[in-house]
Amino acid sequence: MKADKIRELDANELRKQATDSAEQMFRLKFQMSMGQTDGLKKYRQLRKDRARMLTVLAEREKGSK
């Protein structure tokens, strides 16, 4: 997901998507540990998207104070 699309979402939706991506990352990491390496590219993309979401949330919290 691109940063400009992430910035369009409200804070509640960002938090929800961040937790959803964390759960997906957990599942993919578990699958990769079992020998299924198909999810490595998806895992990396999820990690980057989650970082973008958390960054935008932190910027908004800093800006509101």
PDB file of N, CA, C and O in Angstrom, chain B, residues numbered from 101:
ATOM      1  N   MET B 101       0.855  -1.175   0.000  1.00  0.00           N
ATOM      2  CA  MET B 101       0.000   0.000   0.000  1.00  0.00           C
ATOM      3  C   MET B 101       0.900   1.236   0.000  1.00  0.00           C
ATOM      4  O   MET B 101       1.897   1.295   0.720  1.00  0.00           O
ATOM      5  N   LYS B 102       0.541   2.189  -0.794  1.00  0.00           N
ATOM      6  CA  LYS B 102       1.327   3.412  -0.910  1.00  0.00           C
ATOM      7  C   LYS B 102       1.064   4.331   0.277  1.00  0.00           C
ATOM      8  O   LYS B 102       0.013   4.261   0.914  1.00  0.00           O
ATOM      9  N   ALA B 103       2.030   5.187   0.560  1.00  0.00           N
ATOM     10  CA  ALA B 103       1.942   6.080   1.715  1.00  0.00           C
ATOM     11  C   ALA B 103       0.792   7.075   1.576  1.00  0.00           C
ATOM     12  O   ALA B 103       0.146   7.407   2.570  1.00  0.00           O
ATOM     13  N   ASP B 104       0.526   7.554   0.364  1.00  0.00           N
ATOM     14  CA  ASP B 104      -0.562   8.516   0.210  1.00  0.00           C
ATOM     15  C   ASP B 104      -1.921   7.877   0.465  1.00  0.00           C
ATOM     16  O   ASP B 104      -2.827   8.541   0.969  1.00  0.00           O
ATOM     17  N   LYS B 105      -2.078   6.605   0.126  1.00  0.00           N
ATOM     18  CA  LYS B 105      -3.331   5.908   0.431  1.00  0.00           C
ATOM     19  C   LYS B 105      -3.466   5.679   1.934  1.00  0.00           C
ATOM     20  O   LYS B 105      -4.567   5.733   2.483  1.00  0.00           O
ATOM     21  N   ILE B 106      -2.351   5.427   2.586  1.00  0.00           N
ATOM     22  CA  ILE B 106      -2.379   5.223   4.040  1.00  0.00           C
ATOM     23  C   ILE B 106      -2.766   6.514   4.736  1.00  0.00           C
ATOM     24  O   ILE B 106      -3.517   6.490   5.711  1.00  0.00           O
ATOM     25  N   ARG B 107      -2.269   7.629   4.253  1.00  0.00           N
ATOM     26  CA  ARG B 107      -2.576   8.921   4.866  1.00  0.00           C
ATOM     27  C   ARG B 107      -4.049   9.303   4.723  1.00  0.00           C
ATOM     28  O   ARG B 107      -4.558  10.096   5.515  1.00  0.00           O
ATOM     29  N   GLU B 108      -4.734   8.755   3.730  1.00  0.00           N
ATOM     30  CA  GLU B 108      -6.146   9.051   3.534  1.00  0.00           C
ATOM     31  C   GLU B 108      -7.037   8.356   4.560  1.00  0.00           C
ATOM     32  O   GLU B 108      -8.162   8.795   4.796  1.00  0.00           O
ATOM     33  N   LEU B 109      -6.547   7.273   5.175  1.00  0.00           N
ATOM     34  CA  LEU B 109      -7.344   6.521   6.138  1.00  0.00           C
ATOM     35  C   LEU B 109      -7.396   7.242   7.480  1.00  0.00           C
ATOM     36  O   LEU B 109      -6.485   7.990   7.833  1.00  0.00           O
ATOM     37  N   ASP B 110      -8.478   7.006   8.223  1.00  0.00           N
ATOM     38  CA  ASP B 110      -8.568   7.601   9.556  1.00  0.00           C
ATOM     39  C   ASP B 110      -7.788   6.739  10.549  1.00  0.00           C
ATOM     40  O   ASP B 110      -7.351   5.637  10.216  1.00  0.00           O
ATOM     41  N   ALA B 111      -7.617   7.246  11.761  1.00  0.00           N
ATOM     42  CA  ALA B 111      -6.761   6.600  12.760  1.00  0.00           C
ATOM     43  C   ALA B 111      -7.279   5.219  13.154  1.00  0.00           C
ATOM     44  O   ALA B 111      -6.495   4.284  13.313  1.00  0.00           O
ATOM     45  N   ASN B 112      -8.598   5.089  13.312  1.00  0.00           N
ATOM     46  CA  ASN B 112      -9.149   3.793  13.714  1.00  0.00           C
ATOM     47  C   ASN B 112      -8.903   2.730  12.650  1.00  0.00           C
ATOM     48  O   ASN B 112      -8.549   1.595  12.969  1.00  0.00           O
ATOM     49  N   GLU B 113      -9.088   3.097  11.401  1.00  0.00           N
ATOM     50  CA  GLU B 113      -8.860   2.155  10.303  1.00  0.00           C
ATOM     51  C   GLU B 113      -7.378   1.784  10.216  1.00  0.00           C
ATOM     52  O   GLU B 113      -7.040   0.634   9.935  1.00  0.00           O
ATOM     53  N   LEU B 114      -6.498   2.756  10.457  1.00  0.00           N
ATOM     54  CA  LEU B 114      -5.062   2.462  10.443  1.00  0.00           C
ATOM     55  C   LEU B 114      -4.692   1.475  11.543  1.00  0.00           C
ATOM     56  O   LEU B 114      -3.934   0.534  11.308  1.00  0.00           O
ATOM     57  N   ARG B 115      -5.223   1.688  12.739  1.00  0.00           N
ATOM     58  CA  ARG B 115      -4.933   0.776  13.848  1.00  0.00           C
ATOM     59  C   ARG B 115      -5.430  -0.632  13.530  1.00  0.00           C
ATOM     60  O   ARG B 115      -4.744  -1.617  13.801  1.00  0.00           O
ATOM     61  N   LYS B 116      -6.621  -0.716  12.956  1.00  0.00           N
ATOM     62  CA  LYS B 116      -7.197  -2.019  12.612  1.00  0.00           C
ATOM     63  C   LYS B 116      -6.340  -2.728  11.574  1.00  0.00           C
ATOM     64  O   LYS B 116      -6.050  -3.916  11.713  1.00  0.00           O
ATOM     65  N   GLN B 117      -5.937  -2.013  10.546  1.00  0.00           N
ATOM     66  CA  GLN B 117      -5.117  -2.625   9.508  1.00  0.00           C
ATOM     67  C   GLN B 117      -3.730  -3.003  10.029  1.00  0.00           C
ATOM     68  O   GLN B 117      -3.154  -4.000   9.595  1.00  0.00           O
ATOM     69  N   ALA B 118      -3.195  -2.211  10.954  1.00  0.00           N
ATOM     70  CA  ALA B 118      -1.886  -2.534  11.524  1.00  0.00           C
ATOM     71  C   ALA B 118      -1.957  -3.830  12.332  1.00  0.00           C
ATOM     72  O   ALA B 118      -1.050  -4.658  12.248  1.00  0.00           O
ATOM     73  N   THR B 119      -3.015  -4.013  13.104  1.00  0.00           N
ATOM     74  CA  THR B 119      -3.148  -5.256  13.862  1.00  0.00           C
ATOM     75  C   THR B 119      -3.417  -6.440  12.941  1.00  0.00           C
ATOM     76  O   THR B 119      -2.917  -7.540  13.178  1.00  0.00           O
ATOM     77  N   ASP B 120      -4.204  -6.219  11.894  1.00  0.00           N
ATOM     78  CA  ASP B 120      -4.451  -7.291  10.929  1.00  0.00           C
ATOM     79  C   ASP B 120      -3.163  -7.721  10.238  1.00  0.00           C
ATOM     80  O   ASP B 120      -2.918  -8.913  10.048  1.00  0.00           O
ATOM     81  N   SER B 121      -2.347  -6.749   9.868  1.00  0.00           N
ATOM     82  CA  SER B 121      -1.088  -7.095   9.207  1.00  0.00           C
ATOM     83  C   SER B 121      -0.135  -7.799  10.167  1.00  0.00           C
ATOM     84  O   SER B 121       0.633  -8.664   9.748  1.00  0.00           O
ATOM     85  N   ALA B 122      -0.174  -7.441  11.445  1.00  0.00           N
ATOM     86  CA  ALA B 122       0.666  -8.128  12.429  1.00  0.00           C
ATOM     87  C   ALA B 122       0.247  -9.593  12.550  1.00  0.00           C
ATOM     88  O   ALA B 122       1.098 -10.474  12.671  1.00  0.00           O
ATOM     89  N   GLU B 123      -1.057  -9.854  12.520  1.00  0.00           N
ATOM     90  CA  GLU B 123      -1.538 -11.233  12.585  1.00  0.00           C
ATOM     91  C   GLU B 123      -1.130 -12.013  11.333  1.00  0.00           C
ATOM     92  O   GLU B 123      -0.723 -13.172  11.424  1.00  0.00           O
ATOM     93  N   GLN B 124      -1.240 -11.381  10.180  1.00  0.00           N
ATOM     94  CA  GLN B 124      -0.839 -12.037   8.938  1.00  0.00           C
ATOM     95  C   GLN B 124       0.657 -12.327   8.944  1.00  0.00           C
ATOM     96  O   GLN B 124       1.087 -13.383   8.481  1.00  0.00           O
ATOM     97  N   MET B 125       1.449 -11.397   9.463  1.00  0.00           N
ATOM     98  CA  MET B 125       2.890 -11.602   9.542  1.00  0.00           C
ATOM     99  C   MET B 125       3.211 -12.788  10.445  1.00  0.00           C
ATOM    100  O   MET B 125       4.098 -13.585  10.143  1.00  0.00           O
ATOM    101  N   PHE B 126       2.480 -12.899  11.561  1.00  0.00           N
ATOM    102  CA  PHE B 126       2.691 -14.020  12.473  1.00  0.00           C
ATOM    103  C   PHE B 126       2.412 -15.343  11.774  1.00  0.00           C
ATOM    104  O   PHE B 126       3.186 -16.293  11.893  1.00  0.00           O
ATOM    105  N   ARG B 127       1.295 -15.400  11.041  1.00  0.00           N
ATOM    106  CA  ARG B 127       0.944 -16.629  10.336  1.00  0.00           C
ATOM    107  C   ARG B 127       1.979 -16.981   9.267  1.00  0.00           C
ATOM    108  O   ARG B 127       2.368 -18.140   9.123  1.00  0.00           O
ATOM    109  N   LEU B 128       2.419 -15.968   8.523  1.00  0.00           N
ATOM    110  CA  LEU B 128       3.417 -16.218   7.486  1.00  0.00           C
ATOM    111  C   LEU B 128       4.745 -16.676   8.085  1.00  0.00           C
ATOM    112  O   LEU B 128       5.402 -17.568   7.548  1.00  0.00           O
ATOM    113  N   LYS B 129       5.132 -16.062   9.195  1.00  0.00           N
ATOM    114  CA  LYS B 129       6.388 -16.453   9.842  1.00  0.00           C
ATOM    115  C   LYS B 129       6.306 -17.903  10.319  1.00  0.00           C
ATOM    116  O   LYS B 129       7.271 -18.660  10.214  1.00  0.00           O
ATOM    117  N   PHE B 130       5.144 -18.274  10.840  1.00  0.00           N
ATOM    118  CA  PHE B 130       4.943 -19.651  11.279  1.00  0.00           C
ATOM    119  C   PHE B 130       5.025 -20.609  10.093  1.00  0.00           C
ATOM    120  O   PHE B 130       5.666 -21.656  10.185  1.00  0.00           O
ATOM    121  N   GLN B 131       4.386 -20.261   8.990  1.00  0.00           N
ATOM    122  CA  GLN B 131       4.424 -21.108   7.799  1.00  0.00           C
ATOM    123  C   GLN B 131       5.851 -21.233   7.262  1.00  0.00           C
ATOM    124  O   GLN B 131       6.267 -22.311   6.838  1.00  0.00           O
ATOM    125  N   MET B 132       6.593 -20.136   7.281  1.00  0.00           N
ATOM    126  CA  MET B 132       7.965 -20.177   6.783  1.00  0.00           C
ATOM    127  C   MET B 132       8.834 -21.050   7.677  1.00  0.00           C
ATOM    128  O   MET B 132       9.745 -21.720   7.192  1.00  0.00           O
ATOM    129  N   SER B 133       8.560 -21.049   8.984  1.00  0.00           N
ATOM    130  CA  SER B 133       9.338 -21.898   9.875  1.00  0.00           C
ATOM    131  C   SER B 133       9.043 -23.376   9.649  1.00  0.00           C
ATOM    132  O   SER B 133       9.862 -24.237   9.970  1.00  0.00           O
ATOM    133  N   MET B 134       7.861 -23.665   9.091  1.00  0.00           N
ATOM    134  CA  MET B 134       7.495 -25.040   8.790  1.00  0.00           C
ATOM    135  C   MET B 134       8.034 -25.492   7.432  1.00  0.00           C
ATOM    136  O   MET B 134       7.831 -26.640   7.038  1.00  0.00           O
ATOM    137  N   GLY B 135       8.716 -24.603   6.719  1.00  0.00           N
ATOM    138  CA  GLY B 135       9.347 -24.977   5.470  1.00  0.00           C
ATOM    139  C   GLY B 135       8.680 -24.421   4.232  1.00  0.00           C
ATOM    140  O   GLY B 135       9.150 -24.670   3.122  1.00  0.00           O
ATOM    141  N   GLN B 136       7.607 -23.681   4.384  1.00  0.00           N
ATOM    142  CA  GLN B 136       6.947 -23.092   3.229  1.00  0.00           C
ATOM    143  C   GLN B 136       7.508 -21.685   3.018  1.00  0.00           C
ATOM    144  O   GLN B 136       7.102 -20.745   3.702  1.00  0.00           O
ATOM    145  N   THR B 137       8.421 -21.543   2.093  1.00  0.00           N
ATOM    146  CA  THR B 137       9.094 -20.253   1.887  1.00  0.00           C
ATOM    147  C   THR B 137       8.395 -19.397   0.840  1.00  0.00           C
ATOM    148  O   THR B 137       8.954 -18.400   0.383  1.00  0.00           O
ATOM    149  N   ASP B 138       7.187 -19.774   0.457  1.00  0.00           N
ATOM    150  CA  ASP B 138       6.473 -19.007  -0.563  1.00  0.00           C
ATOM    151  C   ASP B 138       6.086 -17.617  -0.075  1.00  0.00           C
ATOM    152  O   ASP B 138       5.889 -16.720  -0.894  1.00  0.00           O
ATOM    153  N   GLY B 139       5.973 -17.416   1.222  1.00  0.00           N
ATOM    154  CA  GLY B 139       5.463 -16.168   1.756  1.00  0.00           C
ATOM    155  C   GLY B 139       6.506 -15.125   2.083  1.00  0.00           C
ATOM    156  O   GLY B 139       6.170 -14.102   2.680  1.00  0.00           O
ATOM    157  N   LEU B 140       7.755 -15.336   1.719  1.00  0.00           N
ATOM    158  CA  LEU B 140       8.807 -14.394   2.091  1.00  0.00           C
ATOM    159  C   LEU B 140       8.581 -13.016   1.476  1.00  0.00           C
ATOM    160  O   LEU B 140       8.740 -12.004   2.158  1.00  0.00           O
ATOM    161  N   LYS B 141       8.219 -12.965   0.220  1.00  0.00           N
ATOM    162  CA  LYS B 141       7.988 -11.676  -0.439  1.00  0.00           C
ATOM    163  C   LYS B 141       6.791 -10.965   0.183  1.00  0.00           C
ATOM    164  O   LYS B 141       6.832  -9.757   0.411  1.00  0.00           O
ATOM    165  N   LYS B 142       5.736 -11.709   0.454  1.00  0.00           N
ATOM    166  CA  LYS B 142       4.546 -11.130   1.071  1.00  0.00           C
ATOM    167  C   LYS B 142       4.856 -10.657   2.493  1.00  0.00           C
ATOM    168  O   LYS B 142       4.367  -9.611   2.921  1.00  0.00           O
ATOM    169  N   TYR B 143       5.667 -11.428   3.225  1.00  0.00           N
ATOM    170  CA  TYR B 143       6.047 -11.047   4.586  1.00  0.00           C
ATOM    171  C   TYR B 143       6.803  -9.719   4.586  1.00  0.00           C
ATOM    172  O   TYR B 143       6.544  -8.851   5.419  1.00  0.00           O
ATOM    173  N   ARG B 144       7.726  -9.568   3.659  1.00  0.00           N
ATOM    174  CA  ARG B 144       8.502  -8.325   3.581  1.00  0.00           C
ATOM    175  C   ARG B 144       7.608  -7.135   3.249  1.00  0.00           C
ATOM    176  O   ARG B 144       7.776  -6.052   3.809  1.00  0.00           O
ATOM    177  N   GLN B 145       6.655  -7.339   2.334  1.00  0.00           N
ATOM    178  CA  GLN B 145       5.738  -6.266   1.955  1.00  0.00           C
ATOM    179  C   GLN B 145       4.833  -5.888   3.126  1.00  0.00           C
ATOM    180  O   GLN B 145       4.584  -4.706   3.364  1.00  0.00           O
ATOM    181  N   LEU B 146       4.342  -6.884   3.853  1.00  0.00           N
ATOM    182  CA  LEU B 146       3.502  -6.612   5.025  1.00  0.00           C
ATOM    183  C   LEU B 146       4.274  -5.830   6.080  1.00  0.00           C
ATOM    184  O   LEU B 146       3.736  -4.917   6.705  1.00  0.00           O
ATOM    185  N   ARG B 147       5.533  -6.194   6.271  1.00  0.00           N
ATOM    186  CA  ARG B 147       6.349  -5.512   7.266  1.00  0.00           C
ATOM    187  C   ARG B 147       6.540  -4.044   6.905  1.00  0.00           C
ATOM    188  O   ARG B 147       6.478  -3.173   7.772  1.00  0.00           O
ATOM    189  N   LYS B 148       6.770  -3.775   5.633  1.00  0.00           N
ATOM    190  CA  LYS B 148       6.950  -2.392   5.184  1.00  0.00           C
ATOM    191  C   LYS B 148       5.654  -1.603   5.280  1.00  0.00           C
ATOM    192  O   LYS B 148       5.659  -0.447   5.702  1.00  0.00           O
ATOM    193  N   ASP B 149       4.537  -2.227   4.889  1.00  0.00           N
ATOM    194  CA  ASP B 149       3.243  -1.551   4.982  1.00  0.00           C
ATOM    195  C   ASP B 149       2.885  -1.240   6.428  1.00  0.00           C
ATOM    196  O   ASP B 149       2.383  -0.158   6.732  1.00  0.00           O
ATOM    197  N   ARG B 150       3.147  -2.197   7.321  1.00  0.00           N
ATOM    198  CA  ARG B 150       2.844  -1.972   8.743  1.00  0.00           C
ATOM    199  C   ARG B 150       3.697  -0.841   9.297  1.00  0.00           C
ATOM    200  O   ARG B 150       3.213  -0.035  10.092  1.00  0.00           O
ATOM    201  N   ALA B 151       4.935  -0.771   8.895  1.00  0.00           N
ATOM    202  CA  ALA B 151       5.816   0.306   9.342  1.00  0.00           C
ATOM    203  C   ALA B 151       5.299   1.659   8.857  1.00  0.00           C
ATOM    204  O   ALA B 151       5.340   2.644   9.594  1.00  0.00           O
ATOM    205  N   ARG B 152       4.816   1.703   7.618  1.00  0.00           N
ATOM    206  CA  ARG B 152       4.238   2.951   7.101  1.00  0.00           C
ATOM    207  C   ARG B 152       3.017   3.363   7.913  1.00  0.00           C
ATOM    208  O   ARG B 152       2.849   4.536   8.248  1.00  0.00           O
ATOM    209  N   MET B 153       2.161   2.380   8.228  1.00  0.00           N
ATOM    210  CA  MET B 153       0.953   2.682   9.007  1.00  0.00           C
ATOM    211  C   MET B 153       1.308   3.224  10.388  1.00  0.00           C
ATOM    212  O   MET B 153       0.732   4.212  10.844  1.00  0.00           O
ATOM    213  N   LEU B 154       2.250   2.577  11.042  1.00  0.00           N
ATOM    214  CA  LEU B 154       2.647   3.011  12.377  1.00  0.00           C
ATOM    215  C   LEU B 154       3.318   4.381  12.340  1.00  0.00           C
ATOM    216  O   LEU B 154       3.168   5.173  13.270  1.00  0.00           O
ATOM    217  N   THR B 155       4.052   4.659  11.276  1.00  0.00           N
ATOM    218  CA  THR B 155       4.694   5.963  11.121  1.00  0.00           C
ATOM    219  C   THR B 155       3.656   7.061  10.970  1.00  0.00           C
ATOM    220  O   THR B 155       3.774   8.118  11.591  1.00  0.00           O
ATOM    221  N   VAL B 156       2.646   6.823  10.153  1.00  0.00           N
ATOM    222  CA  VAL B 156       1.587   7.812   9.955  1.00  0.00           C
ATOM    223  C   VAL B 156       0.824   8.036  11.257  1.00  0.00           C
ATOM    224  O   VAL B 156       0.489   9.172  11.590  1.00  0.00           O
ATOM    225  N   LEU B 157       0.548   6.962  11.994  1.00  0.00           N
ATOM    226  CA  LEU B 157      -0.132   7.111  13.284  1.00  0.00           C
ATOM    227  C   LEU B 157       0.705   7.943  14.260  1.00  0.00           C
ATOM    228  O   LEU B 157       0.177   8.802  14.967  1.00  0.00           O
ATOM    229  N   ALA B 158       2.003   7.681  14.289  1.00  0.00           N
ATOM    230  CA  ALA B 158       2.876   8.439  15.185  1.00  0.00           C
ATOM    231  C   ALA B 158       2.931   9.906  14.787  1.00  0.00           C
ATOM    232  O   ALA B 158       2.948  10.782  15.652  1.00  0.00           O
ATOM    233  N   GLU B 159       2.959  10.181  13.495  1.00  0.00           N
ATOM    234  CA  GLU B 159       2.970  11.571  13.027  1.00  0.00           C
ATOM    235  C   GLU B 159       1.696  12.290  13.431  1.00  0.00           C
ATOM    236  O   GLU B 159       1.737  13.450  13.841  1.00  0.00           O
ATOM    237  N   ARG B 160       0.574  11.613  13.317  1.00  0.00           N
ATOM    238  CA  ARG B 160      -0.702  12.220  13.687  1.00  0.00           C
ATOM    239  C   ARG B 160      -0.779  12.488  15.186  1.00  0.00           C
ATOM    240  O   ARG B 160      -1.286  13.527  15.606  1.00  0.00           O
ATOM    241  N   GLU B 161      -0.281  11.563  15.986  1.00  0.00           N
ATOM    242  CA  GLU B 161      -0.300  11.767  17.430  1.00  0.00           C
ATOM    243  C   GLU B 161       0.620  12.910  17.830  1.00  0.00           C
ATOM    244  O   GLU B 161       0.294  13.690  18.725  1.00  0.00           O
ATOM    245  N   LYS B 162       1.747  13.010  17.180  1.00  0.00           N
ATOM    246  CA  LYS B 162       2.679  14.093  17.473  1.00  0.00           C
ATOM    247  C   LYS B 162       2.100  15.442  17.041  1.00  0.00           C
ATOM    248  O   LYS B 162       2.275  16.449  17.728  1.00  0.00           O
ATOM    249  N   GLY B 163       1.423  15.453  15.920  1.00  0.00           N
ATOM    250  CA  GLY B 163       0.854  16.675  15.402  1.00  0.00           C
ATOM    251  C   GLY B 163      -0.339  17.165  16.204  1.00  0.00           C
ATOM    252  O   GLY B 163      -0.599  18.368  16.237  1.00  0.00           O
ATOM    253  N   SER B 164      -1.064  16.277  16.844  1.00  0.00           N
ATOM    254  CA  SER B 164      -2.240  16.682  17.620  1.00  0.00           C
ATOM    255  C   SER B 164      -1.865  17.215  18.989  1.00  0.00           C
ATOM    256  O   SER B 164      -2.689  17.857  19.641  1.00  0.00           O
ATOM    257  N   LYS B 165      -0.646  16.969  19.443  1.00  0.00           N
ATOM    258  CA  LYS B 165      -0.233  17.417  20.794  1.00  0.00           C
ATOM    259  C   LYS B 165       0.321  18.800  20.759  1.00  0.00           C
ATOM    260  O   LYS B 165       0.714  19.334  21.796  1.00  0.00           O
TER     261      LYS B 165
END
